[in-house]
């Protein structure tokens, strides 16, 4: 495969230096109330068994920033510098549920790891379990390194099924290392194995075109990452288009080491995941308009991704005379732009 010559990136090689480099490029945090979630929404997600759309309450909890400084992350914007007081997380959940329609499952996303005791106080687990007792499924997110005894303790408290979302991000070993997530494919698999042994469902977050990959490589590695996630026991994979907006990604973009994926690449990745028929595959459509590049076909492509989310079936492809878009142009390349 033809290699592209790029300007040298000033991205450091050690975790400590990367942490500093990433933090130096940040903007300001949003001001938050520790007793209120910073967002909540009601959505529908197709279920695994019946294929029906399941009403879902999604709550974005306000808590302390994640201890890991992932290169692509901008979730720190809605976090605090100190852990919330005991009782604040249940109060946030209660507040959000009071303003949302009834739902069958609940997502408690906290911009980090639910089982990080510096984020979610252990003392709050029983009350969180009581507040979520009416839901069939409770979905939380966690770094693979923090899946352990606290996860099992919480599992034993909740009335519904527990599902844990892990961020694998990519199965490309060198790119994954440079994301500064401090996880490997093997450590991800170990966490997934623990969840499988304990009968806890697994959801996996994957990036489409993380930094250091060209467009075709991004599609090829999204496909490979889907295979790794499903082989590890995932019942759901969520494809996230890699976004800018945190300062670090803009620095990489300036030297040609990052560009967001195209909508055709998102389509190609989701289509492949659905054709595997090993679990549900969703595309993250938050702020999808920022990925529009063609006035003729972009909105239609976004609607096509939404249709795949709703039906878990692949609609007819979209061809565009204006931009030439059809397929992603993937040539199967799996290289690496170091």
C-alpha positions as CSV (number, residue, x, y, z in Angstrom):
1,X,0.0,0.0,0.0
2,X,1.3,3.5,-0.8
3,X,2.5,5.3,2.3
4,X,1.8,9.0,2.7
5,X,4.6,11.3,3.9
6,X,3.4,13.5,6.8
7,X,4.9,16.3,8.8
8,X,6.4,14.9,12.0
9,X,3.8,14.8,14.8
10,X,4.9,16.1,18.2
11,X,2.8,13.6,20.0
12,X,4.9,12.1,22.9
13,X,5.8,8.5,23.4
14,X,5.3,7.9,27.2
15,X,2.0,8.0,29.1
16,X,3.1,10.7,31.5
17,X,4.3,13.0,28.6
18,X,1.1,12.2,26.6
19,X,-1.1,13.1,29.6
20,X,0.6,16.4,29.8
21,X,0.5,17.0,26.1
22,X,-3.3,16.2,26.0
23,X,-4.1,18.4,29.0
24,X,-2.1,21.4,27.6
25,X,-4.4,21.5,24.6
26,X,-7.6,21.5,26.4
27,X,-10.1,24.3,26.7
28,X,-12.3,25.1,29.7
29,X,-14.7,22.7,31.4
30,X,-18.4,23.4,31.5
31,X,-19.8,24.6,34.9
32,X,-21.9,21.8,36.4
33,X,-24.0,21.2,39.5
34,X,-22.9,18.0,41.3
35,X,-26.5,17.3,42.3
36,X,-27.9,17.4,38.7
37,X,-27.0,15.2,35.6
38,X,-25.5,17.3,32.9
39,X,-27.9,15.8,30.3
40,X,-30.6,13.2,30.0
41,X,-32.7,11.9,27.1
42,X,-35.3,9.3,26.1
43,X,-34.5,7.1,23.1
44,X,-35.5,3.9,21.5
45,X,-33.1,1.0,20.9
46,X,-33.9,-2.2,19.0
47,X,-33.8,-5.2,21.3
48,X,-31.9,-8.4,20.8
49,X,-34.7,-10.9,21.0
50,X,-37.9,-9.5,19.6
51,X,-36.5,-6.8,17.4
52,X,-38.9,-4.3,19.0
53,X,-37.8,-0.8,19.8
54,X,-37.1,-0.6,23.6
55,X,-37.8,2.7,25.3
56,X,-34.6,3.7,27.0
57,X,-33.8,6.4,29.6
58,X,-30.2,7.6,29.1
59,X,-28.7,9.7,31.9
60,X,-25.3,11.5,31.6
61,X,-24.1,11.7,35.2
62,X,-22.1,14.5,36.6
63,X,-19.0,13.2,38.4
64,X,-15.2,13.3,38.7
65,X,-13.1,13.2,35.5
66,X,-11.9,9.8,34.4
67,X,-8.3,9.0,35.5
68,X,-7.3,8.0,32.0
69,X,-6.4,10.7,29.5
70,X,-7.5,9.2,26.2
71,X,-6.2,11.1,23.2
72,X,-9.6,11.4,21.4
73,X,-11.8,12.1,24.5
74,X,-13.8,15.3,25.0
75,X,-16.0,14.0,27.8
76,X,-13.9,15.7,30.4
77,X,-15.7,18.9,29.4
78,X,-18.7,17.7,31.5
79,X,-16.9,16.4,34.6
80,X,-15.8,17.8,37.9
81,X,-12.3,18.0,39.5
82,X,-13.5,16.4,42.7
83,X,-15.7,13.4,43.5
84,X,-19.3,14.2,44.1
85,X,-20.7,13.9,47.6
86,X,-22.4,10.7,48.7
87,X,-26.0,10.9,47.7
88,X,-25.4,13.1,44.7
89,X,-25.5,10.4,42.0
90,X,-28.9,9.0,43.3
91,X,-30.2,12.5,43.4
92,X,-29.1,13.0,39.8
93,X,-30.8,9.8,38.7
94,X,-34.0,10.7,40.5
95,X,-34.1,14.1,39.0
96,X,-33.6,12.8,35.4
97,X,-36.2,10.1,35.7
98,X,-38.8,12.6,37.0
99,X,-38.5,14.4,33.7
100,X,-38.3,11.5,31.3
101,X,-41.1,9.3,29.9
102,X,-41.4,5.7,31.1
103,X,-38.7,3.3,29.8
104,X,-37.8,-0.3,30.0
105,X,-34.0,0.0,30.2
106,X,-31.7,2.6,31.6
107,X,-28.2,3.8,30.6
108,X,-26.1,5.4,33.3
109,X,-23.2,7.0,31.5
110,X,-20.7,9.0,33.5
111,X,-18.0,10.1,31.1
112,X,-15.6,7.6,32.6
113,X,-15.9,4.4,34.5
114,X,-19.0,3.5,36.7
115,X,-16.9,1.2,38.8
116,X,-14.2,3.9,39.6
117,X,-14.8,4.6,43.3
118,X,-13.4,8.1,42.7
119,X,-16.3,8.8,40.4
120,X,-19.3,6.9,41.7
121,X,-19.2,6.4,45.5
122,X,-19.6,2.8,46.6
123,X,-22.0,4.0,49.3
124,X,-24.5,5.0,46.6
125,X,-24.7,1.5,45.0
126,X,-27.7,0.3,47.1
127,X,-29.7,3.5,46.4
128,X,-28.9,3.4,42.7
129,X,-30.1,-0.2,42.6
130,X,-33.4,0.8,44.2
131,X,-33.9,3.7,41.8
132,X,-33.3,1.4,38.8
133,X,-35.3,-1.6,40.2
134,X,-38.1,-1.0,37.6
135,X,-35.9,-1.4,34.6
136,X,-35.3,-4.7,32.7
137,X,-31.7,-3.7,32.0
138,X,-29.2,-1.4,33.5
139,X,-26.3,-0.3,31.2
140,X,-23.2,1.3,32.6
141,X,-19.7,2.1,31.1
142,X,-16.3,1.2,32.4
143,X,-12.7,1.0,31.5
144,X,-11.6,-2.6,31.0
145,X,-9.0,-2.2,33.8
146,X,-11.7,-1.4,36.4
147,X,-14.0,-4.4,35.7
148,X,-13.7,-6.5,38.9
149,X,-15.2,-6.9,42.3
150,X,-17.2,-3.6,42.3
151,X,-18.8,-4.7,39.1
152,X,-20.0,-8.0,40.7
153,X,-21.1,-6.2,43.8
154,X,-23.3,-3.8,41.7
155,X,-24.6,-6.8,39.6
156,X,-25.8,-8.5,42.8
157,X,-27.7,-5.4,43.8
158,X,-29.6,-4.5,40.6
159,X,-33.0,-6.1,39.9
160,X,-32.6,-6.2,36.2
161,X,-29.9,-7.5,33.9
162,X,-26.6,-5.7,34.1
163,X,-24.8,-4.7,30.9
164,X,-21.3,-3.2,30.9
165,X,-20.0,-1.1,28.0
166,X,-16.3,-1.3,27.4
167,X,-14.3,1.0,25.1
168,X,-12.1,-1.2,22.9
169,X,-11.9,1.7,20.4
170,X,-9.7,-0.2,17.9
171,X,-8.1,-3.6,17.5
172,X,-5.1,-1.9,15.7
173,X,-2.4,-2.5,18.4
174,X,-0.2,0.5,17.6
175,X,-3.1,2.9,17.2
176,X,-4.7,1.6,20.4
177,X,-1.4,2.2,22.3
178,X,-1.1,5.7,21.0
179,X,-4.7,6.5,22.0
180,X,-3.3,6.6,25.6
181,X,-6.2,4.6,26.9
182,X,-3.7,2.2,28.7
183,X,-5.6,-0.9,27.4
184,X,-4.5,-3.6,25.0
185,X,-6.6,-6.0,23.0
186,X,-5.6,-8.7,25.5
187,X,-6.6,-6.7,28.5
188,X,-9.9,-6.0,26.8
189,X,-10.4,-9.7,26.3
190,X,-9.6,-10.4,29.9
191,X,-12.3,-8.0,31.1
192,X,-14.8,-9.4,28.5
193,X,-14.0,-13.0,29.7
194,X,-14.8,-12.0,33.3
195,X,-18.1,-10.5,32.3
196,X,-18.9,-13.6,30.3
197,X,-18.1,-15.9,33.3
198,X,-20.3,-13.8,35.5
199,X,-23.2,-13.7,33.0
200,X,-23.0,-9.9,32.5
201,X,-23.8,-8.6,29.1
202,X,-21.1,-6.8,27.1
203,X,-21.5,-3.7,24.9
204,X,-18.4,-2.4,23.1
205,X,-17.6,1.1,21.9
206,X,-15.5,1.3,18.7
207,X,-14.0,4.2,16.8
208,X,-14.4,4.6,13.1
209,X,-11.1,6.1,11.7
210,X,-9.2,6.9,14.9
211,X,-6.1,9.1,14.4
212,X,-3.1,7.8,12.5
213,X,-5.2,5.9,10.0
214,X,-6.2,6.9,6.4
215,X,-9.9,6.6,5.3
216,X,-9.6,3.1,3.8
217,X,-7.6,1.9,6.8
218,X,-10.2,3.3,9.1
219,X,-12.9,1.1,7.5
220,X,-10.7,-2.0,7.4
221,X,-9.8,-1.7,11.1
222,X,-13.4,-0.9,12.1
223,X,-14.3,-4.2,10.5
224,X,-11.5,-6.0,12.2
225,X,-12.5,-4.4,15.5
226,X,-16.1,-5.6,15.1
227,X,-14.8,-9.1,14.7
228,X,-12.7,-8.9,17.8
229,X,-15.5,-7.4,19.9
230,X,-18.0,-10.0,18.8
231,X,-15.5,-12.9,19.3
232,X,-15.1,-11.6,22.8
233,X,-18.8,-12.0,23.5
234,X,-20.3,-8.6,22.8
235,X,-24.0,-8.5,22.1
236,X,-23.9,-4.9,21.0
237,X,-21.2,-2.8,19.2
238,X,-21.5,0.9,19.0
239,X,-19.6,2.6,16.1
240,X,-18.5,6.1,17.0
241,X,-17.1,8.5,14.3
242,X,-13.9,9.9,15.6
243,X,-14.5,13.6,16.3
244,X,-12.4,16.6,16.9
245,X,-13.1,19.3,19.5
246,X,-10.8,18.5,22.4
247,X,-7.7,20.4,21.2
248,X,-5.5,17.3,20.9
249,X,-7.3,16.1,17.8
250,X,-6.9,19.5,16.2
251,X,-3.2,19.4,16.8
252,X,-3.0,16.0,15.1
253,X,-5.2,17.3,12.2
254,X,-2.8,20.1,11.7
255,X,0.0,17.7,10.9
256,X,-2.2,15.3,8.8
257,X,-2.5,12.6,11.4
258,X,-6.2,12.9,11.9
259,X,-9.3,13.6,9.9
260,X,-12.9,12.5,10.7
261,X,-14.4,9.6,8.8
262,X,-16.8,10.1,5.9
263,X,-20.4,9.0,6.1
264,X,-19.8,6.3,3.4
265,X,-17.2,4.9,5.7
266,X,-19.6,4.9,8.6
267,X,-22.1,3.1,6.4
268,X,-19.5,0.5,5.3
269,X,-18.5,-0.3,8.8
270,X,-22.1,-0.7,10.1
271,X,-23.1,-2.8,7.0
272,X,-20.2,-5.1,7.7
273,X,-21.1,-5.5,11.4
274,X,-24.7,-6.3,10.5
275,X,-23.6,-8.8,7.9
276,X,-21.7,-10.7,10.6
277,X,-25.0,-11.4,12.3
278,X,-23.3,-11.8,15.7
279,X,-25.1,-9.0,17.5
280,X,-26.6,-5.6,17.2
281,X,-24.6,-2.8,15.6
282,X,-25.4,0.9,16.2
283,X,-23.9,4.0,14.8
284,X,-23.5,7.0,17.1
285,X,-25.4,9.8,15.3
286,X,-24.9,12.5,17.9
287,X,-24.0,15.7,16.1
288,X,-24.0,13.8,12.8
289,X,-24.5,17.0,10.8
290,X,-20.8,17.9,11.5
291,X,-19.9,15.0,9.2
292,X,-22.0,16.3,6.2
293,X,-19.7,17.0,3.2
294,X,-22.2,16.8,0.3
295,X,-25.4,18.8,0.1
296,X,-26.9,16.2,-2.2
297,X,-26.4,12.9,-0.3
298,X,-25.2,13.6,3.3
299,X,-28.6,13.9,4.9
300,X,-29.8,10.8,3.1
301,X,-26.7,8.9,4.4
302,X,-27.5,10.0,7.9
303,X,-31.0,8.7,7.5
304,X,-29.7,5.4,6.2
305,X,-27.5,5.0,9.2
306,X,-30.5,5.8,11.4
307,X,-32.5,3.2,9.6
308,X,-29.8,0.6,10.2
309,X,-29.9,1.5,13.9
310,X,-33.7,1.0,14.0
311,X,-34.1,-2.1,11.9
312,X,-30.7,-3.9,12.1
313,X,-31.0,-4.5,8.4
314,X,-29.1,-3.0,5.4
315,X,-31.1,-0.7,3.2
316,X,-30.3,-0.2,-0.5
317,X,-27.0,1.7,-1.0
318,X,-26.9,5.4,-1.9
319,X,-25.1,6.6,-5.0
320,X,-24.3,10.3,-5.6
321,X,-23.4,11.9,-8.9
322,X,-22.4,15.1,-7.2
323,X,-19.7,13.8,-4.8
324,X,-19.2,10.4,-6.4
325,X,-20.0,8.7,-3.2
326,X,-21.2,5.1,-3.2
327,X,-18.9,2.8,-1.4
328,X,-16.2,3.8,1.1
329,X,-13.5,3.1,-1.4
330,X,-12.0,0.5,1.0
331,X,-9.2,-1.5,-0.5
332,X,-8.7,-3.7,2.6
333,X,-5.6,-1.8,3.6
334,X,-4.6,-2.3,7.2
335,X,-1.5,-0.2,7.5
336,X,-0.4,2.4,10.0
337,X,0.7,6.0,9.6
338,X,3.2,6.3,12.4
